[in-house]
């Protein structure tokens, strides 16, 4: 659990960077990829991941501008990646400027249960990681090579000389 804002920002910046790298691997065509016909598209999930950051933090008293045109998924993968990068940086700045280390202990009602602000921030990171995982699977289904988030994808293992990459 986070004891200081700096602890959170350290993890946030690492996870945001990894998410940026995943989003940079999208193509405009890949944004239409779905797991099943009624499901959300890769573009919709990536856009949700991006636009949910200010919405999530606003529920808990942090203030910064929401993403413009949040209901309309961009058709440009590059735009989504750039807007995510900007939004995650603005979120980090808002948290650093608006909350103190002591405020991490403050308890609020979050999704029907009591949680400290530190737990709420952990929930935000988990939300991003969850959707980043969905995006990674859809990237593979779209025929693209995913970015190796916590380890190399199979193509990189093969490039390293591993004919049977570890599972």
Phi and psi in radians as a Rosetta constraint file:
Dihedral C 1 N 2 CA 2 C 2 CIRCULARHARMONIC -1.391 0.35
Dihedral N 2 CA 2 C 2 N 3 CIRCULARHARMONIC 2.298 0.35
Dihedral C 2 N 3 CA 3 C 3 CIRCULARHARMONIC -1.792 0.35
Dihedral N 3 CA 3 C 3 N 4 CIRCULARHARMONIC -0.489 0.35
Dihedral C 3 N 4 CA 4 C 4 CIRCULARHARMONIC -2.281 0.35
Dihedral N 4 CA 4 C 4 N 5 CIRCULARHARMONIC 2.761 0.35
Dihedral C 4 N 5 CA 5 C 5 CIRCULARHARMONIC -1.056 0.35
Dihedral N 5 CA 5 C 5 N 6 CIRCULARHARMONIC -0.656 0.35
Dihedral C 5 N 6 CA 6 C 6 CIRCULARHARMONIC -1.063 0.35
Dihedral N 6 CA 6 C 6 N 7 CIRCULARHARMONIC -0.663 0.35
Dihedral C 6 N 7 CA 7 C 7 CIRCULARHARMONIC -1.030 0.35
Dihedral N 7 CA 7 C 7 N 8 CIRCULARHARMONIC -0.851 0.35
Dihedral C 7 N 8 CA 8 C 8 CIRCULARHARMONIC -1.076 0.35
Dihedral N 8 CA 8 C 8 N 9 CIRCULARHARMONIC -0.864 0.35
Dihedral C 8 N 9 CA 9 C 9 CIRCULARHARMONIC -1.070 0.35
Dihedral N 9 CA 9 C 9 N 10 CIRCULARHARMONIC -0.587 0.35
Dihedral C 9 N 10 CA 10 C 10 CIRCULARHARMONIC -1.060 0.35
Dihedral N 10 CA 10 C 10 N 11 CIRCULARHARMONIC -0.848 0.35
Dihedral C 10 N 11 CA 11 C 11 CIRCULARHARMONIC -1.231 0.35
Dihedral N 11 CA 11 C 11 N 12 CIRCULARHARMONIC -0.733 0.35
Dihedral C 11 N 12 CA 12 C 12 CIRCULARHARMONIC -0.985 0.35
Dihedral N 12 CA 12 C 12 N 13 CIRCULARHARMONIC -0.825 0.35
Dihedral C 12 N 13 CA 13 C 13 CIRCULARHARMONIC -1.125 0.35
Dihedral N 13 CA 13 C 13 N 14 CIRCULARHARMONIC -0.650 0.35
Dihedral C 13 N 14 CA 14 C 14 CIRCULARHARMONIC -1.152 0.35
Dihedral N 14 CA 14 C 14 N 15 CIRCULARHARMONIC -0.822 0.35
Dihedral C 14 N 15 CA 15 C 15 CIRCULARHARMONIC -1.197 0.35
Dihedral N 15 CA 15 C 15 N 16 CIRCULARHARMONIC -0.644 0.35
Dihedral C 15 N 16 CA 16 C 16 CIRCULARHARMONIC -1.114 0.35
Dihedral N 16 CA 16 C 16 N 17 CIRCULARHARMONIC -0.729 0.35
Dihedral C 16 N 17 CA 17 C 17 CIRCULARHARMONIC -1.059 0.35
Dihedral N 17 CA 17 C 17 N 18 CIRCULARHARMONIC -0.796 0.35
Dihedral C 17 N 18 CA 18 C 18 CIRCULARHARMONIC -1.076 0.35
Dihedral N 18 CA 18 C 18 N 19 CIRCULARHARMONIC -0.707 0.35
Dihedral C 18 N 19 CA 19 C 19 CIRCULARHARMONIC -1.143 0.35
Dihedral N 19 CA 19 C 19 N 20 CIRCULARHARMONIC -0.714 0.35
Dihedral C 19 N 20 CA 20 C 20 CIRCULARHARMONIC -0.995 0.35
Dihedral N 20 CA 20 C 20 N 21 CIRCULARHARMONIC -0.777 0.35
Dihedral C 20 N 21 CA 21 C 21 CIRCULARHARMONIC -1.116 0.35
Dihedral N 21 CA 21 C 21 N 22 CIRCULARHARMONIC -0.691 0.35
Dihedral C 21 N 22 CA 22 C 22 CIRCULARHARMONIC -1.104 0.35
Dihedral N 22 CA 22 C 22 N 23 CIRCULARHARMONIC -0.836 0.35
Dihedral C 22 N 23 CA 23 C 23 CIRCULARHARMONIC -1.135 0.35
Dihedral N 23 CA 23 C 23 N 24 CIRCULARHARMONIC -0.548 0.35
Dihedral C 23 N 24 CA 24 C 24 CIRCULARHARMONIC -1.155 0.35
Dihedral N 24 CA 24 C 24 N 25 CIRCULARHARMONIC -0.327 0.35
Dihedral C 24 N 25 CA 25 C 25 CIRCULARHARMONIC -1.458 0.35
Dihedral N 25 CA 25 C 25 N 26 CIRCULARHARMONIC -0.091 0.35
Dihedral C 25 N 26 CA 26 C 26 CIRCULARHARMONIC -1.320 0.35
Dihedral N 26 CA 26 C 26 N 27 CIRCULARHARMONIC 2.663 0.35
Dihedral C 26 N 27 CA 27 C 27 CIRCULARHARMONIC -2.059 0.35
Dihedral N 27 CA 27 C 27 N 28 CIRCULARHARMONIC 2.825 0.35
Dihedral C 27 N 28 CA 28 C 28 CIRCULARHARMONIC -1.003 0.35
Dihedral N 28 CA 28 C 28 N 29 CIRCULARHARMONIC -0.692 0.35
Dihedral C 28 N 29 CA 29 C 29 CIRCULARHARMONIC -1.164 0.35
Dihedral N 29 CA 29 C 29 N 30 CIRCULARHARMONIC -0.622 0.35
Dihedral C 29 N 30 CA 30 C 30 CIRCULARHARMONIC -1.200 0.35
Dihedral N 30 CA 30 C 30 N 31 CIRCULARHARMONIC -0.334 0.35
Dihedral C 30 N 31 CA 31 C 31 CIRCULARHARMONIC -1.071 0.35
Dihedral N 31 CA 31 C 31 N 32 CIRCULARHARMONIC -0.350 0.35
Dihedral C 31 N 32 CA 32 C 32 CIRCULARHARMONIC -1.555 0.35
Dihedral N 32 CA 32 C 32 N 33 CIRCULARHARMONIC -0.104 0.35
Dihedral C 32 N 33 CA 33 C 33 CIRCULARHARMONIC -1.108 0.35
Dihedral N 33 CA 33 C 33 N 34 CIRCULARHARMONIC 2.340 0.35
Dihedral C 33 N 34 CA 34 C 34 CIRCULARHARMONIC -2.254 0.35
Dihedral N 34 CA 34 C 34 N 35 CIRCULARHARMONIC 2.698 0.35
Dihedral C 34 N 35 CA 35 C 35 CIRCULARHARMONIC -1.265 0.35
Dihedral N 35 CA 35 C 35 N 36 CIRCULARHARMONIC -0.744 0.35
Dihedral C 35 N 36 CA 36 C 36 CIRCULARHARMONIC -2.529 0.35
Dihedral N 36 CA 36 C 36 N 37 CIRCULARHARMONIC 2.800 0.35
Dihedral C 36 N 37 CA 37 C 37 CIRCULARHARMONIC -1.008 0.35
Dihedral N 37 CA 37 C 37 N 38 CIRCULARHARMONIC -0.604 0.35
Dihedral C 37 N 38 CA 38 C 38 CIRCULARHARMONIC -1.553 0.35
Dihedral N 38 CA 38 C 38 N 39 CIRCULARHARMONIC -0.090 0.35
Dihedral C 38 N 39 CA 39 C 39 CIRCULARHARMONIC -1.365 0.35
Dihedral N 39 CA 39 C 39 N 40 CIRCULARHARMONIC 2.981 0.35
Dihedral C 39 N 40 CA 40 C 40 CIRCULARHARMONIC -1.267 0.35
Dihedral N 40 CA 40 C 40 N 41 CIRCULARHARMONIC 2.555 0.35
Dihedral C 40 N 41 CA 41 C 41 CIRCULARHARMONIC -1.377 0.35
Dihedral N 41 CA 41 C 41 N 42 CIRCULARHARMONIC 2.837 0.35
Dihedral C 41 N 42 CA 42 C 42 CIRCULARHARMONIC -0.964 0.35
Dihedral N 42 CA 42 C 42 N 43 CIRCULARHARMONIC -0.748 0.35
Dihedral C 42 N 43 CA 43 C 43 CIRCULARHARMONIC -1.086 0.35
Dihedral N 43 CA 43 C 43 N 44 CIRCULARHARMONIC -0.730 0.35
Dihedral C 43 N 44 CA 44 C 44 CIRCULARHARMONIC -1.117 0.35
Dihedral N 44 CA 44 C 44 N 45 CIRCULARHARMONIC -0.722 0.35
Dihedral C 44 N 45 CA 45 C 45 CIRCULARHARMONIC -1.161 0.35
Dihedral N 45 CA 45 C 45 N 46 CIRCULARHARMONIC -0.781 0.35
Dihedral C 45 N 46 CA 46 C 46 CIRCULARHARMONIC -1.083 0.35
Dihedral N 46 CA 46 C 46 N 47 CIRCULARHARMONIC -0.674 0.35
Dihedral C 46 N 47 CA 47 C 47 CIRCULARHARMONIC -1.224 0.35
Dihedral N 47 CA 47 C 47 N 48 CIRCULARHARMONIC -0.712 0.35
Dihedral C 47 N 48 CA 48 C 48 CIRCULARHARMONIC -1.051 0.35
Dihedral N 48 CA 48 C 48 N 49 CIRCULARHARMONIC -0.802 0.35
Dihedral C 48 N 49 CA 49 C 49 CIRCULARHARMONIC -0.960 0.35
Dihedral N 49 CA 49 C 49 N 50 CIRCULARHARMONIC -0.738 0.35
Dihedral C 49 N 50 CA 50 C 50 CIRCULARHARMONIC -1.242 0.35
Dihedral N 50 CA 50 C 50 N 51 CIRCULARHARMONIC -0.865 0.35
Dihedral C 50 N 51 CA 51 C 51 CIRCULARHARMONIC -1.335 0.35
Dihedral N 51 CA 51 C 51 N 52 CIRCULARHARMONIC -0.348 0.35
Dihedral C 51 N 52 CA 52 C 52 CIRCULARHARMONIC -1.309 0.35
Dihedral N 52 CA 52 C 52 N 53 CIRCULARHARMONIC -0.324 0.35
Dihedral C 52 N 53 CA 53 C 53 CIRCULARHARMONIC -1.039 0.35
Dihedral N 53 CA 53 C 53 N 54 CIRCULARHARMONIC -0.989 0.35
Dihedral C 53 N 54 CA 54 C 54 CIRCULARHARMONIC -1.171 0.35
Dihedral N 54 CA 54 C 54 N 55 CIRCULARHARMONIC -0.602 0.35
Dihedral C 54 N 55 CA 55 C 55 CIRCULARHARMONIC -1.075 0.35
Dihedral N 55 CA 55 C 55 N 56 CIRCULARHARMONIC -0.804 0.35
Dihedral C 55 N 56 CA 56 C 56 CIRCULARHARMONIC -1.070 0.35
Dihedral N 56 CA 56 C 56 N 57 CIRCULARHARMONIC -0.883 0.35
Dihedral C 56 N 57 CA 57 C 57 CIRCULARHARMONIC -1.193 0.35
Dihedral N 57 CA 57 C 57 N 58 CIRCULARHARMONIC -0.564 0.35
Dihedral C 57 N 58 CA 58 C 58 CIRCULARHARMONIC -1.116 0.35
Dihedral N 58 CA 58 C 58 N 59 CIRCULARHARMONIC -0.563 0.35
Dihedral C 58 N 59 CA 59 C 59 CIRCULARHARMONIC -1.060 0.35
Dihedral N 59 CA 59 C 59 N 60 CIRCULARHARMONIC -0.385 0.35
Dihedral C 59 N 60 CA 60 C 60 CIRCULARHARMONIC -2.011 0.35
Dihedral N 60 CA 60 C 60 N 61 CIRCULARHARMONIC 0.365 0.35
Dihedral C 60 N 61 CA 61 C 61 CIRCULARHARMONIC 1.677 0.35
Dihedral N 61 CA 61 C 61 N 62 CIRCULARHARMONIC 0.014 0.35
Dihedral C 61 N 62 CA 62 C 62 CIRCULARHARMONIC -1.540 0.35
Dihedral N 62 CA 62 C 62 N 63 CIRCULARHARMONIC 2.509 0.35
Dihedral C 62 N 63 CA 63 C 63 CIRCULARHARMONIC -2.114 0.35
Dihedral N 63 CA 63 C 63 N 64 CIRCULARHARMONIC 2.185 0.35
Dihedral C 63 N 64 CA 64 C 64 CIRCULARHARMONIC -2.901 0.35
Dihedral N 64 CA 64 C 64 N 65 CIRCULARHARMONIC 2.848 0.35
Dihedral C 64 N 65 CA 65 C 65 CIRCULARHARMONIC -1.112 0.35
Dihedral N 65 CA 65 C 65 N 66 CIRCULARHARMONIC 2.421 0.35
Dihedral C 65 N 66 CA 66 C 66 CIRCULARHARMONIC -1.307 0.35
Dihedral N 66 CA 66 C 66 N 67 CIRCULARHARMONIC 2.860 0.35
Dihedral C 66 N 67 CA 67 C 67 CIRCULARHARMONIC -1.234 0.35
Dihedral N 67 CA 67 C 67 N 68 CIRCULARHARMONIC 2.317 0.35
Dihedral C 67 N 68 CA 68 C 68 CIRCULARHARMONIC -1.201 0.35
Dihedral N 68 CA 68 C 68 N 69 CIRCULARHARMONIC 2.606 0.35
Dihedral C 68 N 69 CA 69 C 69 CIRCULARHARMONIC 0.903 0.35
Dihedral N 69 CA 69 C 69 N 70 CIRCULARHARMONIC 0.748 0.35
Dihedral C 69 N 70 CA 70 C 70 CIRCULARHARMONIC -1.133 0.35
Dihedral N 70 CA 70 C 70 N 71 CIRCULARHARMONIC -0.358 0.35
Dihedral C 70 N 71 CA 71 C 71 CIRCULARHARMONIC -1.393 0.35
Dihedral N 71 CA 71 C 71 N 72 CIRCULARHARMONIC -0.346 0.35
Dihedral C 71 N 72 CA 72 C 72 CIRCULARHARMONIC -1.824 0.35
Dihedral N 72 CA 72 C 72 N 73 CIRCULARHARMONIC 1.959 0.35
Dihedral C 72 N 73 CA 73 C 73 CIRCULARHARMONIC -1.211 0.35
Dihedral N 73 CA 73 C 73 N 74 CIRCULARHARMONIC 2.185 0.35
Dihedral C 73 N 74 CA 74 C 74 CIRCULARHARMONIC -1.059 0.35
Dihedral N 74 CA 74 C 74 N 75 CIRCULARHARMONIC 2.646 0.35
Dihedral C 74 N 75 CA 75 C 75 CIRCULARHARMONIC -1.629 0.35
Dihedral N 75 CA 75 C 75 N 76 CIRCULARHARMONIC -0.042 0.35
Dihedral C 75 N 76 CA 76 C 76 CIRCULARHARMONIC -1.857 0.35
Dihedral N 76 CA 76 C 76 N 77 CIRCULARHARMONIC 2.059 0.35
Dihedral C 76 N 77 CA 77 C 77 CIRCULARHARMONIC -1.081 0.35
Dihedral N 77 CA 77 C 77 N 78 CIRCULARHARMONIC -0.643 0.35
Dihedral C 77 N 78 CA 78 C 78 CIRCULARHARMONIC -1.101 0.35
Dihedral N 78 CA 78 C 78 N 79 CIRCULARHARMONIC -0.685 0.35
Dihedral C 78 N 79 CA 79 C 79 CIRCULARHARMONIC -1.090 0.35
Dihedral N 79 CA 79 C 79 N 80 CIRCULARHARMONIC -0.767 0.35
Dihedral C 79 N 80 CA 80 C 80 CIRCULARHARMONIC -1.059 0.35
Dihedral N 80 CA 80 C 80 N 81 CIRCULARHARMONIC -0.815 0.35
Dihedral C 80 N 81 CA 81 C 81 CIRCULARHARMONIC -1.059 0.35
Dihedral N 81 CA 81 C 81 N 82 CIRCULARHARMONIC -0.769 0.35
Dihedral C 81 N 82 CA 82 C 82 CIRCULARHARMONIC -1.170 0.35
Dihedral N 82 CA 82 C 82 N 83 CIRCULARHARMONIC -0.707 0.35
Dihedral C 82 N 83 CA 83 C 83 CIRCULARHARMONIC -1.193 0.35
Dihedral N 83 CA 83 C 83 N 84 CIRCULARHARMONIC -0.673 0.35
Dihedral C 83 N 84 CA 84 C 84 CIRCULARHARMONIC -1.042 0.35
Dihedral N 84 CA 84 C 84 N 85 CIRCULARHARMONIC -0.822 0.35
Dihedral C 84 N 85 CA 85 C 85 CIRCULARHARMONIC -1.008 0.35
Dihedral N 85 CA 85 C 85 N 86 CIRCULARHARMONIC -0.802 0.35
Dihedral C 85 N 86 CA 86 C 86 CIRCULARHARMONIC -1.156 0.35
Dihedral N 86 CA 86 C 86 N 87 CIRCULARHARMONIC -0.795 0.35
Dihedral C 86 N 87 CA 87 C 87 CIRCULARHARMONIC -1.094 0.35
Dihedral N 87 CA 87 C 87 N 88 CIRCULARHARMONIC -0.731 0.35
Dihedral C 87 N 88 CA 88 C 88 CIRCULARHARMONIC -1.172 0.35
Dihedral N 88 CA 88 C 88 N 89 CIRCULARHARMONIC -0.612 0.35
Dihedral C 88 N 89 CA 89 C 89 CIRCULARHARMONIC -1.204 0.35
Dihedral N 89 CA 89 C 89 N 90 CIRCULARHARMONIC -0.719 0.35
Dihedral C 89 N 90 CA 90 C 90 CIRCULARHARMONIC -1.149 0.35
Dihedral N 90 CA 90 C 90 N 91 CIRCULARHARMONIC -0.661 0.35
Dihedral C 90 N 91 CA 91 C 91 CIRCULARHARMONIC -1.090 0.35
Dihedral N 91 CA 91 C 91 N 92 CIRCULARHARMONIC -0.784 0.35
Dihedral C 91 N 92 CA 92 C 92 CIRCULARHARMONIC -1.056 0.35
Dihedral N 92 CA 92 C 92 N 93 CIRCULARHARMONIC -0.736 0.35
Dihedral C 92 N 93 CA 93 C 93 CIRCULARHARMONIC -1.131 0.35
Dihedral N 93 CA 93 C 93 N 94 CIRCULARHARMONIC -0.753 0.35
Dihedral C 93 N 94 CA 94 C 94 CIRCULARHARMONIC -1.097 0.35
Dihedral N 94 CA 94 C 94 N 95 CIRCULARHARMONIC -0.766 0.35
Dihedral C 94 N 95 CA 95 C 95 CIRCULARHARMONIC -1.112 0.35
Dihedral N 95 CA 95 C 95 N 96 CIRCULARHARMONIC -0.787 0.35
Dihedral C 95 N 96 CA 96 C 96 CIRCULARHARMONIC -1.087 0.35
Dihedral N 96 CA 96 C 96 N 97 CIRCULARHARMONIC -0.677 0.35
Dihedral C 96 N 97 CA 97 C 97 CIRCULARHARMONIC -1.489 0.35
Dihedral N 97 CA 97 C 97 N 98 CIRCULARHARMONIC -0.463 0.35
Dihedral C 97 N 98 CA 98 C 98 CIRCULARHARMONIC -1.840 0.35
Dihedral N 98 CA 98 C 98 N 99 CIRCULARHARMONIC -0.300 0.35
Dihedral C 98 N 99 CA 99 C 99 CIRCULARHARMONIC -2.127 0.35
Dihedral N 99 CA 99 C 99 N 100 CIRCULARHARMONIC 2.625 0.35
Dihedral C 99 N 100 CA 100 C 100 CIRCULARHARMONIC -1.901 0.35
Dihedral N 100 CA 100 C 100 N 101 CIRCULARHARMONIC 2.958 0.35
Dihedral C 100 N 101 CA 101 C 101 CIRCULARHARMONIC -0.993 0.35
Dihedral N 101 CA 101 C 101 N 102 CIRCULARHARMONIC -0.713 0.35
Dihedral C 101 N 102 CA 102 C 102 CIRCULARHARMONIC -1.103 0.35
Dihedral N 102 CA 102 C 102 N 103 CIRCULARHARMONIC -0.604 0.35
Dihedral C 102 N 103 CA 103 C 103 CIRCULARHARMONIC -1.201 0.35
Dihedral N 103 CA 103 C 103 N 104 CIRCULARHARMONIC -0.271 0.35
Dihedral C 103 N 104 CA 104 C 104 CIRCULARHARMONIC -1.114 0.35
Dihedral N 104 CA 104 C 104 N 105 CIRCULARHARMONIC -0.432 0.35
Dihedral C 104 N 105 CA 105 C 105 CIRCULARHARMONIC -1.448 0.35
Dihedral N 105 CA 105 C 105 N 106 CIRCULARHARMONIC -0.307 0.35
Dihedral C 105 N 106 CA 106 C 106 CIRCULARHARMONIC -1.040 0.35
Dihedral N 106 CA 106 C 106 N 107 CIRCULARHARMONIC 2.351 0.35
Dihedral C 106 N 107 CA 107 C 107 CIRCULARHARMONIC -1.776 0.35
Dihedral N 107 CA 107 C 107 N 108 CIRCULARHARMONIC 2.349 0.35
Dihedral C 107 N 108 CA 108 C 108 CIRCULARHARMONIC -2.302 0.35
Dihedral N 108 CA 108 C 108 N 109 CIRCULARHARMONIC 2.918 0.35
Dihedral C 108 N 109 CA 109 C 109 CIRCULARHARMONIC -1.487 0.35
Dihedral N 109 CA 109 C 109 N 110 CIRCULARHARMONIC 2.105 0.35
Dihedral C 109 N 110 CA 110 C 110 CIRCULARHARMONIC -2.202 0.35
Dihedral N 110 CA 110 C 110 N 111 CIRCULARHARMONIC 1.937 0.35
Dihedral C 110 N 111 CA 111 C 111 CIRCULARHARMONIC 0.967 0.35
Dihedral N 111 CA 111 C 111 N 112 CIRCULARHARMONIC 0.755 0.35
Dihedral C 111 N 112 CA 112 C 112 CIRCULARHARMONIC 1.491 0.35
Dihedral N 112 CA 112 C 112 N 113 CIRCULARHARMONIC 0.087 0.35
Dihedral C 112 N 113 CA 113 C 113 CIRCULARHARMONIC -2.443 0.35
Dihedral N 113 CA 113 C 113 N 114 CIRCULARHARMONIC 2.771 0.35
Dihedral C 113 N 114 CA 114 C 114 CIRCULARHARMONIC -1.373 0.35
Dihedral N 114 CA 114 C 114 N 115 CIRCULARHARMONIC 2.267 0.35
Dihedral C 114 N 115 CA 115 C 115 CIRCULARHARMONIC -2.492 0.35
Dihedral N 115 CA 115 C 115 N 116 CIRCULARHARMONIC 2.575 0.35
Dihedral C 115 N 116 CA 116 C 116 CIRCULARHARMONIC -1.309 0.35
Dihedral N 116 CA 116 C 116 N 117 CIRCULARHARMONIC 2.813 0.35
Dihedral C 116 N 117 CA 117 C 117 CIRCULARHARMONIC -1.039 0.35
Dihedral N 117 CA 117 C 117 N 118 CIRCULARHARMONIC -0.577 0.35
Dihedral C 117 N 118 CA 118 C 118 CIRCULARHARMONIC -1.089 0.35
Dihedral N 118 CA 118 C 118 N 119 CIRCULARHARMONIC -0.743 0.35
Dihedral C 118 N 119 CA 119 C 119 CIRCULARHARMONIC -1.152 0.35
Dihedral N 119 CA 119 C 119 N 120 CIRCULARHARMONIC -0.653 0.35
Dihedral C 119 N 120 CA 120 C 120 CIRCULARHARMONIC -1.091 0.35
Dihedral N 120 CA 120 C 120 N 121 CIRCULARHARMONIC -0.745 0.35
Dihedral C 120 N 121 CA 121 C 121 CIRCULARHARMONIC -1.159 0.35
Dihedral N 121 CA 121 C 121 N 122 CIRCULARHARMONIC -0.660 0.35
Dihedral C 121 N 122 CA 122 C 122 CIRCULARHARMONIC -1.081 0.35
Dihedral N 122 CA 122 C 122 N 123 CIRCULARHARMONIC -0.686 0.35
Dihedral C 122 N 123 CA 123 C 123 CIRCULARHARMONIC -1.057 0.35
Dihedral N 123 CA 123 C 123 N 124 CIRCULARHARMONIC -0.647 0.35
Dihedral C 123 N 124 CA 124 C 124 CIRCULARHARMONIC -1.115 0.35
Dihedral N 124 CA 124 C 124 N 125 CIRCULARHARMONIC -0.786 0.35
Dihedral C 124 N 125 CA 125 C 125 CIRCULARHARMONIC -1.102 0.35
Dihedral N 125 CA 125 C 125 N 126 CIRCULARHARMONIC -0.759 0.35
Dihedral C 125 N 126 CA 126 C 126 CIRCULARHARMONIC -1.089 0.35
Dihedral N 126 CA 126 C 126 N 127 CIRCULARHARMONIC -0.649 0.35
Dihedral C 126 N 127 CA 127 C 127 CIRCULARHARMONIC -1.072 0.35
Dihedral N 127 CA 127 C 127 N 128 CIRCULARHARMONIC -0.785 0.35
Dihedral C 127 N 128 CA 128 C 128 CIRCULARHARMONIC -1.147 0.35
Dihedral N 128 CA 128 C 128 N 129 CIRCULARHARMONIC -0.763 0.35
Dihedral C 128 N 129 CA 129 C 129 CIRCULARHARMONIC -1.084 0.35
Dihedral N 129 CA 129 C 129 N 130 CIRCULARHARMONIC -0.718 0.35
Dihedral C 129 N 130 CA 130 C 130 CIRCULARHARMONIC -1.003 0.35
Dihedral N 130 CA 130 C 130 N 131 CIRCULARHARMONIC -0.906 0.35
Dihedral C 130 N 131 CA 131 C 131 CIRCULARHARMONIC -1.251 0.35
Dihedral N 131 CA 131 C 131 N 132 CIRCULARHARMONIC -0.534 0.35
Dihedral C 131 N 132 CA 132 C 132 CIRCULARHARMONIC -1.101 0.35
Dihedral N 132 CA 132 C 132 N 133 CIRCULARHARMONIC -0.653 0.35
Dihedral C 132 N 133 CA 133 C 133 CIRCULARHARMONIC -1.111 0.35
Dihedral N 133 CA 133 C 133 N 134 CIRCULARHARMONIC -0.748 0.35
Dihedral C 133 N 134 CA 134 C 134 CIRCULARHARMONIC -1.050 0.35
Dihedral N 134 CA 134 C 134 N 135 CIRCULARHARMONIC -0.760 0.35
Dihedral C 134 N 135 CA 135 C 135 CIRCULARHARMONIC -1.080 0.35
Dihedral N 135 CA 135 C 135 N 136 CIRCULARHARMONIC -0.720 0.35
Dihedral C 135 N 136 CA 136 C 136 CIRCULARHARMONIC -1.081 0.35
Dihedral N 136 CA 136 C 136 N 137 CIRCULARHARMONIC -0.735 0.35
Dihedral C 136 N 137 CA 137 C 137 CIRCULARHARMONIC -1.113 0.35
Dihedral N 137 CA 137 C 137 N 138 CIRCULARHARMONIC -0.781 0.35
Dihedral C 137 N 138 CA 138 C 138 CIRCULARHARMONIC -1.156 0.35
Dihedral N 138 CA 138 C 138 N 139 CIRCULARHARMONIC -0.568 0.35
Dihedral C 138 N 139 CA 139 C 139 CIRCULARHARMONIC -1.058 0.35
Dihedral N 139 CA 139 C 139 N 140 CIRCULARHARMONIC -0.782 0.35
Dihedral C 139 N 140 CA 140 C 140 CIRCULARHARMONIC -1.108 0.35
Dihedral N 140 CA 140 C 140 N 141 CIRCULARHARMONIC -0.753 0.35
Dihedral C 140 N 141 CA 141 C 141 CIRCULARHARMONIC -1.139 0.35
Dihedral N 141 CA 141 C 141 N 142 CIRCULARHARMONIC -0.472 0.35
Dihedral C 141 N 142 CA 142 C 142 CIRCULARHARMONIC -1.408 0.35
Dihedral N 142 CA 142 C 142 N 143 CIRCULARHARMONIC 0.020 0.35
Dihedral C 142 N 143 CA 143 C 143 CIRCULARHARMONIC 1.497 0.35
Dihedral N 143 CA 143 C 143 N 144 CIRCULARHARMONIC 0.236 0.35
Dihedral C 143 N 144 CA 144 C 144 CIRCULARHARMONIC -1.807 0.35
Dihedral N 144 CA 144 C 144 N 145 CIRCULARHARMONIC 2.775 0.35
Dihedral C 144 N 145 CA 145 C 145 CIRCULARHARMONIC -1.495 0.35
Dihedral N 145 CA 145 C 145 N 146 CIRCULARHARMONIC 2.139 0.35
Dihedral C 145 N 146 CA 146 C 146 CIRCULARHARMONIC -1.339 0.35
Dihedral N 146 CA 146 C 146 N 147 CIRCULARHARMONIC 2.687 0.35
Dihedral C 146 N 147 CA 147 C 147 CIRCULARHARMONIC -1.219 0.35
Dihedral N 147 CA 147 C 147 N 148 CIRCULARHARMONIC 2.440 0.35
Dihedral C 147 N 148 CA 148 C 148 CIRCULARHARMONIC -1.360 0.35
Dihedral N 148 CA 148 C 148 N 149 CIRCULARHARMONIC 1.691 0.35
Dihedral C 148 N 149 CA 149 C 149 CIRCULARHARMONIC -1.181 0.35
Dihedral N 149 CA 149 C 149 N 150 CIRCULARHARMONIC -1.067 0.35
Dihedral C 149 N 150 CA 150 C 150 CIRCULARHARMONIC -1.961 0.35
Dihedral N 150 CA 150 C 150 N 151 CIRCULARHARMONIC 0.164 0.35
Dihedral C 150 N 151 CA 151 C 151 CIRCULARHARMONIC 3.069 0.35
Dihedral N 151 CA 151 C 151 N 152 CIRCULARHARMONIC 2.917 0.35
Dihedral C 151 N 152 CA 152 C 152 CIRCULARHARMONIC -1.245 0.35
Dihedral N 152 CA 152 C 152 N 153 CIRCULARHARMONIC 2.572 0.35
Dihedral C 152 N 153 CA 153 C 153 CIRCULARHARMONIC -1.284 0.35
Dihedral N 153 CA 153 C 153 N 154 CIRCULARHARMONIC 2.967 0.35
Dihedral C 153 N 154 CA 154 C 154 CIRCULARHARMONIC -0.998 0.35
Dihedral N 154 CA 154 C 154 N 155 CIRCULARHARMONIC -0.622 0.35
Dihedral C 154 N 155 CA 155 C 155 CIRCULARHARMONIC -1.068 0.35
Dihedral N 155 CA 155 C 155 N 156 CIRCULARHARMONIC -0.674 0.35
Dihedral C 155 N 156 CA 156 C 156 CIRCULARHARMONIC -1.246 0.35
Dihedral N 156 CA 156 C 156 N 157 CIRCULARHARMONIC -0.661 0.35
Dihedral C 156 N 157 CA 157 C 157 CIRCULARHARMONIC -1.043 0.35
Dihedral N 157 CA 157 C 157 N 158 CIRCULARHARMONIC -0.763 0.35
Dihedral C 157 N 158 CA 158 C 158 CIRCULARHARMONIC -1.105 0.35
Dihedral N 158 CA 158 C 158 N 159 CIRCULARHARMONIC -0.720 0.35
Dihedral C 158 N 159 CA 159 C 159 CIRCULARHARMONIC -1.082 0.35
Dihedral N 159 CA 159 C 159 N 160 CIRCULARHARMONIC -0.550 0.35
Dihedral C 159 N 160 CA 160 C 160 CIRCULARHARMONIC -1.360 0.35
Dihedral N 160 CA 160 C 160 N 161 CIRCULARHARMONIC -0.048 0.35
Dihedral C 160 N 161 CA 161 C 161 CIRCULARHARMONIC 1.713 0.35
Dihedral N 161 CA 161 C 161 N 162 CIRCULARHARMONIC 0.132 0.35
Dihedral C 161 N 162 CA 162 C 162 CIRCULARHARMONIC -1.579 0.35
Dihedral N 162 CA 162 C 162 N 163 CIRCULARHARMONIC 1.909 0.35
Dihedral C 162 N 163 CA 163 C 163 CIRCULARHARMONIC -1.309 0.35
Dihedral N 163 CA 163 C 163 N 164 CIRCULARHARMONIC -0.524 0.35
Dihedral C 163 N 164 CA 164 C 164 CIRCULARHARMONIC -2.090 0.35
Dihedral N 164 CA 164 C 164 N 165 CIRCULARHARMONIC 1.462 0.35
Dihedral C 164 N 165 CA 165 C 165 CIRCULARHARMONIC -0.963 0.35
Dihedral N 165 CA 165 C 165 N 166 CIRCULARHARMONIC 2.514 0.35
Dihedral C 165 N 166 CA 166 C 166 CIRCULARHARMONIC -1.105 0.35
Dihedral N 166 CA 166 C 166 N 167 CIRCULARHARMONIC 2.608 0.35
